Amino acid sequence: SCAPRSGAPGAKVRIWGYNLLQASVQFNGVSASGAVSAGPNYVWATVPSGATSGPVAVTTPGGTSTTAASFTVK
C-alpha cells in the first residue's frame, strides 16, 4: 500500500510492503525520481515528472509487486 494515494510530481510517497531493500519504484510505468529504502518494510519515493495516474510498482531483487489501489497524479 502507499500513502498518500494522490499527489503532484515532486511529492513524497511512502510505500509499505515486505523485503523492500534495494527497491526501485515506478508510477504507472514512469520511474520515480528518487526511491529510498527506509528499512525492510517501507520505501519513500518521489512522484516523477511525467507520471500519470495508475498503479505503483516496486521492484526488488526478489521481483516486482504492484499496488492494488491506483495512485492519482494531480
Backbone torsions as a table, in degrees:
resi	resn	phi	psi	omega
1	SER	NA	166.1	179.0
2	CYS	-140.5	156.2	176.9
3	ALA	-148.0	136.4	-5.7
4	PRO	-70.3	173.4	-179.7
5	ARG	-96.1	6.2	175.8
6	SER	-152.8	156.3	178.5
7	GLY	173.1	164.9	179.3
8	ALA	-89.6	161.6	173.3
9	PRO	-52.2	136.8	-176.8
10	GLY	98.4	-15.7	179.0
11	ALA	-72.3	146.9	176.3
12	LYS	-94.5	137.3	-177.8
13	VAL	-126.1	135.0	177.3
14	ARG	-99.3	128.3	-177.8
15	ILE	-117.7	126.7	-179.9
16	TRP	-101.1	149.4	176.1
17	GLY	179.2	-152.8	-179.7
18	TYR	-130.0	143.5	177.7
19	ASN	54.4	51.7	-176.4
20	LEU	-95.2	19.7	176.0
21	LEU	-69.7	145.0	-179.3
22	GLN	59.5	40.9	-176.0
23	ALA	-88.8	145.4	166.9
24	SER	-119.0	151.6	-172.4
25	VAL	-128.5	141.6	174.5
26	GLN	-129.2	136.3	175.2
27	PHE	-101.9	103.7	-178.3
28	ASN	50.3	43.8	176.0
29	GLY	92.7	-5.9	179.7
30	VAL	-104.2	123.7	-177.3
31	SER	-62.9	136.1	178.0
32	ALA	-62.8	144.0	-179.7
33	SER	-74.3	-10.9	175.0
34	GLY	-164.4	135.3	176.0
35	ALA	-139.7	124.1	-176.7
36	VAL	-126.6	119.0	175.5
37	SER	-71.1	131.6	179.9
38	ALA	-116.5	35.1	-176.5
39	GLY	126.4	177.5	-176.1
40	PRO	-73.6	-13.8	-173.3
41	ASN	-112.9	-2.7	174.2
42	TYR	-156.1	158.6	-178.9
43	VAL	-139.0	145.1	173.5
44	TRP	-99.2	133.0	178.3
45	ALA	-131.8	147.9	177.9
46	THR	-102.1	127.9	179.5
47	VAL	-62.5	123.3	-176.4
48	PRO	-80.7	155.8	171.9
49	SER	-63.9	137.4	-179.3
50	GLY	91.2	-4.3	178.1
51	ALA	-69.1	149.1	175.1
52	THR	-122.7	163.9	-179.1
53	SER	-64.1	142.1	-180.0
54	GLY	156.7	-166.4	-177.0
55	PRO	-71.9	156.9	174.3
56	VAL	-106.2	127.4	179.5
57	ALA	-110.4	136.9	177.7
58	VAL	-119.3	126.5	179.3
59	THR	-115.0	130.6	175.7
60	THR	-128.3	174.9	176.3
61	PRO	-57.2	-20.9	-179.7
62	GLY	-85.9	-7.7	179.8
63	GLY	134.2	-168.9	-177.7
64	THR	-118.2	138.6	176.1
65	SER	-129.7	145.5	-178.4
66	THR	-119.8	140.4	179.0
67	THR	-64.5	146.7	177.7
68	ALA	-72.7	-36.5	180.0
69	ALA	-93.8	146.8	177.5
70	SER	-79.2	151.7	172.6
71	PHE	-98.6	133.1	-179.0
72	THR	-100.4	120.5	177.3
73	VAL	-88.4	127.2	-178.8
74	LYS	-94.5	NA	NA
